[in-house]
Amino acid sequence: MSSRADETLARAAVAALTGQLALAPKPGLPDPRDLGARVTGEDHCSLRWSAKALEPGLAAMAAAARRTGAATPELRAELGAIGRCTEHSVALAGGGHRGALWVLGLLVAAAALEPRTGGRDLTAAAKRIAAHSDRRAPRRPSRGSSVSAKYGAAGARGEARAGFPHVRRALDTLAAARTAGVPEPYARLDALLTVMSTLQDTELLYTAGPHGLRHVQAGARGVVEAGSTSTGPGRAALAAFDEDLHARAWSPRGSSGLLAGALFADALPVRVSSPAPAA
């Protein structure tokens, strides 16, 4: 049974995910501009709605970590089982967010294990959980694991076992942008592009191959090198990159889940609200 603290962590994780969804323009990714489009508007609404379906599963992951009290193989197996049930619930609510669930699930569990940890330290705690194999996982390979094996990419599992280096990169970019006075939406877009510029995105490898991945990484680097997305040259480069990815129908989804993880880590520690007084 989850506690108020577990539910607070789950809400913070969902808020990070919906905060990522609210950013625009995100090159090749769903964003609020889709709401005005006949073809993709319903998809974006579905993503916003299904994000809320993650909350019970994330609260259960936090509760499991708090109950276990350590990054054990048993905890890793329980998180995997909860994650698979949550994927089913999210599918019924409209689907999506599989990559974000992996990232946020491990980070939420890490935050429950170490309540006073936030930012970069949180990824180290998540790394200790991810170091264990999920003994109850289905034996059939997933698309991501097959692509990782084919191309030698780290994939989602490798990212977690390395302590989420791209979450840490996003946190560094957020901190530097804020110090420089960059408005928050642009700081978050800069963080997304920083992740996109180096991430070995298995979804991109599957749809576009190594050439497509390198093309997307180079495009993201081009926007970063043009200056913050808060500047005129940066916005122009971002608009051109976005148009290019939409024309090619390439979507770097792995980057969006990692940005959501960074926004969650950045928000910690979260305050547990007190119960409302009795009437």
C-alpha atoms as a printed R data frame, in Angstrom:
    type eleno elety resid chain resno       x       y       z
1   ATOM     1    CA   MET     A     1   0.000   0.000   0.000
2   ATOM     2    CA   SER     A     2   1.421   3.362  -0.994
3   ATOM     3    CA   SER     A     3   1.854   6.216   1.458
4   ATOM     4    CA   ARG     A     4   1.281   9.918   0.975
5   ATOM     5    CA   ALA     A     5   5.012  10.296   0.298
6   ATOM     6    CA   ASP     A     6   4.856   7.654  -2.464
7   ATOM     7    CA   GLU     A     7   1.853   9.344  -4.054
8   ATOM     8    CA   THR     A     8   3.633  12.702  -3.903
9   ATOM     9    CA   LEU     A     9   6.627  11.258  -5.770
10  ATOM    10    CA   ALA     A    10   4.335   9.729  -8.393
11  ATOM    11    CA   ARG     A    11   2.522  13.032  -8.930
12  ATOM    12    CA   ALA     A    12   5.854  14.836  -9.268
13  ATOM    13    CA   ALA     A    13   6.965  12.321 -11.908
14  ATOM    14    CA   VAL     A    14   3.730  12.724 -13.882
15  ATOM    15    CA   ALA     A    15   4.060  16.515 -13.592
16  ATOM    16    CA   ALA     A    16   7.570  16.230 -15.075
17  ATOM    17    CA   LEU     A    17   6.199  14.159 -17.954
18  ATOM    18    CA   THR     A    18   3.323  16.533 -18.685
19  ATOM    19    CA   GLY     A    19   5.774  19.446 -18.389
20  ATOM    20    CA   GLN     A    20   7.846  17.822 -21.118
21  ATOM    21    CA   LEU     A    21   4.730  17.332 -23.259
22  ATOM    22    CA   ALA     A    22   3.848  21.030 -22.883
23  ATOM    23    CA   LEU     A    23   7.130  22.242 -24.427
24  ATOM    24    CA   ALA     A    24   7.106  23.562 -28.006
25  ATOM    25    CA   PRO     A    25   8.482  23.418 -30.563
26  ATOM    26    CA   LYS     A    26  10.016  19.978 -29.982
27  ATOM    27    CA   PRO     A    27  11.670  18.753 -33.180
28  ATOM    28    CA   GLY     A    28   9.991  15.599 -34.450
29  ATOM    29    CA   LEU     A    29   8.102  15.105 -31.179
30  ATOM    30    CA   PRO     A    30   4.479  15.611 -30.079
31  ATOM    31    CA   ASP     A    31   3.830  19.068 -28.665
32  ATOM    32    CA   PRO     A    32   0.896  21.483 -28.157
33  ATOM    33    CA   ARG     A    33   1.042  22.646 -31.776
34  ATOM    34    CA   ASP     A    34  -0.508  19.297 -32.672
35  ATOM    35    CA   LEU     A    35  -3.762  20.322 -30.991
36  ATOM    36    CA   GLY     A    36  -4.619  22.463 -34.013
37  ATOM    37    CA   ALA     A    37  -3.868  19.694 -36.496
38  ATOM    38    CA   ARG     A    38  -6.600  17.315 -37.608
39  ATOM    39    CA   VAL     A    39  -4.229  14.356 -37.940
40  ATOM    40    CA   THR     A    40  -2.143  14.652 -34.770
41  ATOM    41    CA   GLY     A    41  -4.327  16.671 -32.396
42  ATOM    42    CA   GLU     A    42  -6.100  13.610 -31.044
43  ATOM    43    CA   ASP     A    43  -2.759  11.855 -30.547
44  ATOM    44    CA   HIS     A    44  -1.422  14.705 -28.412
45  ATOM    45    CA   CYS     A    45  -4.585  14.787 -26.294
46  ATOM    46    CA   SER     A    46  -4.249  11.031 -25.823
47  ATOM    47    CA   LEU     A    47  -0.647  11.386 -24.650
48  ATOM    48    CA   ARG     A    48  -1.607  14.025 -22.100
49  ATOM    49    CA   TRP     A    49  -4.467  11.873 -20.831
50  ATOM    50    CA   SER     A    50  -2.509   8.596 -20.709
51  ATOM    51    CA   ALA     A    51   0.333  10.286 -18.774
52  ATOM    52    CA   LYS     A    52  -2.006  10.390 -15.781
53  ATOM    53    CA   ALA     A    53  -2.429   6.610 -15.989
54  ATOM    54    CA   LEU     A    54   1.212   6.222 -14.905
55  ATOM    55    CA   GLU     A    55   0.538   7.653 -11.451
56  ATOM    56    CA   PRO     A    56  -0.773   4.531  -9.641
57  ATOM    57    CA   GLY     A    57   2.058   2.387 -11.000
58  ATOM    58    CA   LEU     A    58   4.718   4.926 -10.082
59  ATOM    59    CA   ALA     A    59   3.277   5.203  -6.562
60  ATOM    60    CA   ALA     A    60   3.417   1.397  -6.292
61  ATOM    61    CA   MET     A    61   7.072   1.452  -7.399
62  ATOM    62    CA   ALA     A    62   7.883   4.032  -4.730
63  ATOM    63    CA   ALA     A    63   6.061   1.937  -2.132
64  ATOM    64    CA   ALA     A    64   7.979  -1.195  -3.176
65  ATOM    65    CA   ALA     A    65  11.296   0.627  -2.846
66  ATOM    66    CA   ARG     A    66  10.380   2.081   0.533
67  ATOM    67    CA   ARG     A    67   9.264  -1.322   1.795
68  ATOM    68    CA   THR     A    68  12.358  -3.130   0.483
69  ATOM    69    CA   GLY     A    69  14.732  -0.444   1.742
70  ATOM    70    CA   ALA     A    70  17.648  -1.325  -0.545
71  ATOM    71    CA   ALA     A    71  18.545  -1.746  -4.228
72  ATOM    72    CA   THR     A    72  18.164  -5.539  -4.255
73  ATOM    73    CA   PRO     A    73  17.459  -8.042  -7.046
74  ATOM    74    CA   GLU     A    74  14.042  -8.561  -5.450
75  ATOM    75    CA   LEU     A    75  13.235  -4.868  -5.757
76  ATOM    76    CA   ARG     A    76  14.346  -4.843  -9.400
77  ATOM    77    CA   ALA     A    77  12.061  -7.798 -10.162
78  ATOM    78    CA   GLU     A    78   9.113  -6.180  -8.386
79  ATOM    79    CA   LEU     A    79   9.625  -2.897 -10.244
80  ATOM    80    CA   GLY     A    80   9.634  -4.812 -13.526
81  ATOM    81    CA   ALA     A    81   6.369  -6.558 -12.674
82  ATOM    82    CA   ILE     A    82   4.716  -3.272 -11.672
83  ATOM    83    CA   GLY     A    83   6.033  -1.648 -14.829
84  ATOM    84    CA   ARG     A    84   4.487  -4.302 -17.077
85  ATOM    85    CA   CYS     A    85   1.107  -3.906 -15.352
86  ATOM    86    CA   THR     A    86   1.392  -0.130 -15.692
87  ATOM    87    CA   GLU     A    87   2.170  -0.434 -19.417
88  ATOM    88    CA   HIS     A    88  -1.109  -2.327 -19.801
89  ATOM    89    CA   SER     A    89  -3.042   0.373 -17.915
90  ATOM    90    CA   VAL     A    90  -1.438   3.120 -19.997
91  ATOM    91    CA   ALA     A    91  -2.309   1.244 -23.197
92  ATOM    92    CA   LEU     A    92  -5.960   1.171 -22.137
93  ATOM    93    CA   ALA     A    93  -5.787   4.934 -21.488
94  ATOM    94    CA   GLY     A    94  -4.407   5.720 -24.940
95  ATOM    95    CA   GLY     A    95  -0.856   4.381 -24.963
96  ATOM    96    CA   GLY     A    96   2.604   5.903 -25.181
97  ATOM    97    CA   HIS     A    97   5.215   6.769 -22.538
98  ATOM    98    CA   ARG     A    98   6.930   3.369 -22.415
99  ATOM    99    CA   GLY     A    99  10.399   4.935 -22.410
100 ATOM   100    CA   ALA     A   100   9.371   7.567 -19.884
101 ATOM   101    CA   LEU     A   101   7.935   4.873 -17.609
102 ATOM   102    CA   TRP     A   102  11.287   3.079 -17.571
103 ATOM   103    CA   VAL     A   103  13.190   6.258 -16.702
104 ATOM   104    CA   LEU     A   104  10.691   7.675 -14.218
105 ATOM   105    CA   GLY     A   105  10.035   4.301 -12.569
106 ATOM   106    CA   LEU     A   106  13.694   3.814 -11.670
107 ATOM   107    CA   LEU     A   107  14.102   7.416 -10.550
108 ATOM   108    CA   VAL     A   108  10.936   7.343  -8.430
109 ATOM   109    CA   ALA     A   109  12.117   4.133  -6.764
110 ATOM   110    CA   ALA     A   110  15.532   5.718  -6.168
111 ATOM   111    CA   ALA     A   111  13.882   8.785  -4.632
112 ATOM   112    CA   ALA     A   112  11.859   6.558  -2.296
113 ATOM   113    CA   LEU     A   113  15.026   4.720  -1.223
114 ATOM   114    CA   GLU     A   114  16.891   7.971  -0.593
115 ATOM   115    CA   PRO     A   115  14.253  10.630   0.228
116 ATOM   116    CA   ARG     A   116  16.689  13.512   0.651
117 ATOM   117    CA   THR     A   117  18.437  12.855  -2.663
118 ATOM   118    CA   GLY     A   118  17.838  14.944  -5.764
119 ATOM   119    CA   GLY     A   119  19.493  16.052  -8.968
120 ATOM   120    CA   ARG     A   120  22.578  14.151 -10.108
121 ATOM   121    CA   ASP     A   121  22.806  12.065  -6.901
122 ATOM   122    CA   LEU     A   122  19.453  10.492  -7.716
123 ATOM   123    CA   THR     A   123  20.838   8.887 -10.863
124 ATOM   124    CA   ALA     A   124  23.504   7.099  -8.824
125 ATOM   125    CA   ALA     A   125  20.794   5.530  -6.664
126 ATOM   126    CA   ALA     A   126  18.862   4.501  -9.798
127 ATOM   127    CA   LYS     A   127  22.041   2.950 -11.199
128 ATOM   128    CA   ARG     A   128  22.287   0.635  -8.193
129 ATOM   129    CA   ILE     A   129  18.752  -0.640  -8.856
130 ATOM   130    CA   ALA     A   130  19.302  -1.043 -12.601
131 ATOM   131    CA   ALA     A   131  22.489  -3.040 -12.022
132 ATOM   132    CA   HIS     A   132  20.319  -6.078 -11.241
133 ATOM   133    CA   SER     A   133  18.611  -8.132 -13.940
134 ATOM   134    CA   ASP     A   134  14.834  -8.495 -13.964
135 ATOM   135    CA   ARG     A   135  14.478 -12.217 -13.301
136 ATOM   136    CA   ARG     A   136  10.766 -12.195 -14.131
137 ATOM   137    CA   ALA     A   137  11.065 -10.375 -17.449
138 ATOM   138    CA   PRO     A   138   9.687 -12.145 -20.554
139 ATOM   139    CA   ARG     A   139  12.372 -14.135 -22.345
140 ATOM   140    CA   ARG     A   140  11.474 -12.823 -25.795
141 ATOM   141    CA   PRO     A   141  13.693  -9.886 -26.843
142 ATOM   142    CA   SER     A   142  12.094  -6.453 -27.106
143 ATOM   143    CA   ARG     A   143  12.478  -4.265 -30.156
144 ATOM   144    CA   GLY     A   144  14.810  -1.965 -28.220
145 ATOM   145    CA   SER     A   145  17.044  -4.810 -27.043
146 ATOM   146    CA   SER     A   146  17.175  -6.272 -30.560
147 ATOM   147    CA   VAL     A   147  18.202  -2.907 -32.024
148 ATOM   148    CA   SER     A   148  20.778  -2.438 -29.247
149 ATOM   149    CA   ALA     A   149  22.302  -5.823 -30.010
150 ATOM   150    CA   LYS     A   150  22.330  -5.177 -33.754
151 ATOM   151    CA   TYR     A   151  24.016  -1.763 -33.616
152 ATOM   152    CA   GLY     A   152  25.896  -1.922 -30.321
153 ATOM   153    CA   ALA     A   153  23.827   0.926 -28.853
154 ATOM   154    CA   ALA     A   154  23.489   1.306 -25.094
155 ATOM   155    CA   GLY     A   155  19.700   1.395 -25.243
156 ATOM   156    CA   ALA     A   156  17.398   2.048 -22.309
157 ATOM   157    CA   ARG     A   157  18.961  -0.661 -20.151
158 ATOM   158    CA   GLY     A   158  22.497   0.561 -20.810
159 ATOM   159    CA   GLU     A   159  21.490   4.156 -20.105
160 ATOM   160    CA   ALA     A   160  20.109   3.147 -16.711
161 ATOM   161    CA   ARG     A   161  23.069   0.928 -15.816
162 ATOM   162    CA   ALA     A   162  25.396   3.832 -16.600
163 ATOM   163    CA   GLY     A   163  23.490   6.019 -14.133
164 ATOM   164    CA   PHE     A   164  21.471   7.930 -16.738
165 ATOM   165    CA   PRO     A   165  24.299  10.062 -18.177
166 ATOM   166    CA   HIS     A   166  21.850  11.924 -20.421
167 ATOM   167    CA   VAL     A   167  19.659  12.849 -17.471
168 ATOM   168    CA   ARG     A   168  22.791  14.300 -15.874
169 ATOM   169    CA   ARG     A   169  23.653  16.175 -19.082
170 ATOM   170    CA   ALA     A   170  20.151  17.633 -19.188
171 ATOM   171    CA   LEU     A   171  20.447  18.742 -15.541
172 ATOM   172    CA   ASP     A   172  23.762  20.448 -16.300
173 ATOM   173    CA   THR     A   173  22.236  22.252 -19.283
174 ATOM   174    CA   LEU     A   174  19.250  23.387 -17.228
175 ATOM   175    CA   ALA     A   175  21.531  24.764 -14.509
176 ATOM   176    CA   ALA     A   176  23.797  26.583 -16.979
177 ATOM   177    CA   ALA     A   177  20.864  28.078 -18.889
178 ATOM   178    CA   ARG     A   178  19.170  29.321 -15.727
179 ATOM   179    CA   THR     A   179  22.426  30.851 -14.499
180 ATOM   180    CA   ALA     A   180  22.682  32.676 -17.828
181 ATOM   181    CA   GLY     A   181  19.155  34.057 -17.368
182 ATOM   182    CA   VAL     A   182  17.533  31.925 -20.073
183 ATOM   183    CA   PRO     A   183  13.730  31.699 -19.549
184 ATOM   184    CA   GLU     A   184  12.613  28.293 -18.271
185 ATOM   185    CA   PRO     A   185  10.849  26.970 -21.431
186 ATOM   186    CA   TYR     A   186  13.971  27.703 -23.504
187 ATOM   187    CA   ALA     A   187  16.241  26.195 -20.855
188 ATOM   188    CA   ARG     A   188  14.200  22.991 -21.080
189 ATOM   189    CA   LEU     A   189  14.342  22.979 -24.879
190 ATOM   190    CA   ASP     A   190  18.102  23.475 -24.697
191 ATOM   191    CA   ALA     A   191  18.305  20.491 -22.337
192 ATOM   192    CA   LEU     A   192  16.254  18.361 -24.750
193 ATOM   193    CA   LEU     A   193  18.531  19.227 -27.670
194 ATOM   194    CA   THR     A   194  21.636  18.501 -25.601
195 ATOM   195    CA   VAL     A   195  20.292  15.008 -24.922
196 ATOM   196    CA   MET     A   196  19.292  14.536 -28.560
197 ATOM   197    CA   SER     A   197  22.754  15.538 -29.792
198 ATOM   198    CA   THR     A   198  24.469  12.450 -28.323
199 ATOM   199    CA   LEU     A   199  21.809   9.889 -27.371
200 ATOM   200    CA   GLN     A   200  21.932   6.551 -29.203
201 ATOM   201    CA   ASP     A   201  18.163   6.480 -29.607
202 ATOM   202    CA   THR     A   202  17.089   2.905 -30.409
203 ATOM   203    CA   GLU     A   203  13.722   4.102 -31.772
204 ATOM   204    CA   LEU     A   204  15.576   6.234 -34.305
205 ATOM   205    CA   LEU     A   205  17.937   3.390 -35.120
206 ATOM   206    CA   TYR     A   206  14.922   1.167 -35.775
207 ATOM   207    CA   THR     A   207  13.101   3.640 -38.038
208 ATOM   208    CA   ALA     A   208  15.998   5.493 -39.674
209 ATOM   209    CA   GLY     A   209  19.125   3.383 -39.167
210 ATOM   210    CA   PRO     A   210  22.591   4.642 -38.181
211 ATOM   211    CA   HIS     A   211  22.581   7.323 -40.898
212 ATOM   212    CA   GLY     A   212  19.293   8.721 -39.601
213 ATOM   213    CA   LEU     A   213  20.557   8.712 -36.017
214 ATOM   214    CA   ARG     A   214  23.708  10.614 -37.010
215 ATOM   215    CA   HIS     A   215  21.580  13.083 -38.994
216 ATOM   216    CA   VAL     A   216  19.385  13.817 -35.963
217 ATOM   217    CA   GLN     A   217  22.366  14.127 -33.622
218 ATOM   218    CA   ALA     A   218  24.047  16.563 -36.020
219 ATOM   219    CA   GLY     A   219  20.858  18.589 -36.369
220 ATOM   220    CA   ALA     A   220  20.492  18.895 -32.608
221 ATOM   221    CA   ARG     A   221  24.140  19.924 -32.277
222 ATOM   222    CA   GLY     A   222  23.555  22.561 -34.961
223 ATOM   223    CA   VAL     A   223  20.803  24.157 -32.889
224 ATOM   224    CA   VAL     A   224  22.930  24.077 -29.724
225 ATOM   225    CA   GLU     A   225  25.877  25.626 -31.539
226 ATOM   226    CA   ALA     A   226  23.662  28.359 -33.000
227 ATOM   227    CA   GLY     A   227  22.997  29.573 -29.460
228 ATOM   228    CA   SER     A   228  20.230  29.092 -26.916
229 ATOM   229    CA   THR     A   229  16.755  28.500 -28.301
230 ATOM   230    CA   SER     A   230  15.935  31.824 -26.647
231 ATOM   231    CA   THR     A   231  18.055  33.634 -29.299
232 ATOM   232    CA   GLY     A   232  17.042  34.503 -32.842
233 ATOM   233    CA   PRO     A   233  19.668  32.291 -34.551
234 ATOM   234    CA   GLY     A   234  18.886  29.437 -32.176
235 ATOM   235    CA   ARG     A   235  15.147  29.633 -32.851
236 ATOM   236    CA   ALA     A   236  15.743  29.750 -36.604
237 ATOM   237    CA   ALA     A   237  17.944  26.650 -36.417
238 ATOM   238    CA   LEU     A   238  15.357  24.906 -34.238
239 ATOM   239    CA   ALA     A   239  12.544  25.682 -36.691
240 ATOM   240    CA   ALA     A   240  14.559  24.303 -39.622
241 ATOM   241    CA   PHE     A   241  15.488  21.168 -37.663
242 ATOM   242    CA   ASP     A   242  11.870  20.620 -36.626
243 ATOM   243    CA   GLU     A   243  10.627  20.986 -40.209
244 ATOM   244    CA   ASP     A   244  13.275  18.540 -41.414
245 ATOM   245    CA   LEU     A   245  12.350  15.840 -38.888
246 ATOM   246    CA   HIS     A   246   8.634  16.169 -39.548
247 ATOM   247    CA   ALA     A   247   9.227  15.915 -43.293
248 ATOM   248    CA   ARG     A   248  11.210  12.697 -42.734
249 ATOM   249    CA   ALA     A   249   8.719  11.392 -40.129
250 ATOM   250    CA   TRP     A   250  11.587  10.748 -37.706
251 ATOM   251    CA   SER     A   251  10.770  11.008 -34.013
252 ATOM   252    CA   PRO     A   252  13.579  10.978 -31.390
253 ATOM   253    CA   ARG     A   253  11.290   9.706 -28.620
254 ATOM   254    CA   GLY     A   254  14.079   8.472 -26.367
255 ATOM   255    CA   SER     A   255  15.206  12.033 -25.701
256 ATOM   256    CA   SER     A   256  11.792  13.132 -24.450
257 ATOM   257    CA   GLY     A   257  11.625  10.419 -21.779
258 ATOM   258    CA   LEU     A   258  15.082  11.330 -20.511
259 ATOM   259    CA   LEU     A   259  14.143  15.012 -20.353
260 ATOM   260    CA   ALA     A   260  11.105  14.041 -18.244
261 ATOM   261    CA   GLY     A   261  13.486  12.169 -15.939
262 ATOM   262    CA   ALA     A   262  15.702  15.232 -15.642
263 ATOM   263    CA   LEU     A   263  12.731  17.472 -14.835
264 ATOM   264    CA   PHE     A   264  11.672  15.030 -12.114
265 ATOM   265    CA   ALA     A   265  15.178  14.865 -10.625
266 ATOM   266    CA   ASP     A   266  15.389  18.655 -10.806
267 ATOM   267    CA   ALA     A   267  12.157  19.023  -8.803
268 ATOM   268    CA   LEU     A   268  13.378  16.925  -5.860
269 ATOM   269    CA   PRO     A   269  13.057  16.827  -2.978
270 ATOM   270    CA   VAL     A   270   9.296  17.267  -3.153
271 ATOM   271    CA   ARG     A   271   7.233  18.393  -0.172
272 ATOM   272    CA   VAL     A   272   4.683  15.928   1.148
273 ATOM   273    CA   SER     A   273   1.433  17.794   1.713
274 ATOM   274    CA   SER     A   274  -0.312  17.476   5.054
275 ATOM   275    CA   PRO     A   275  -3.765  15.896   5.157
276 ATOM   276    CA   ALA     A   276  -6.685  18.295   5.038
277 ATOM   277    CA   PRO     A   277  -8.191  19.078   8.459
278 ATOM   278    CA   ALA     A   278 -11.436  17.301   9.309
279 ATOM   279    CA   ALA     A   279 -14.563  19.361   8.772
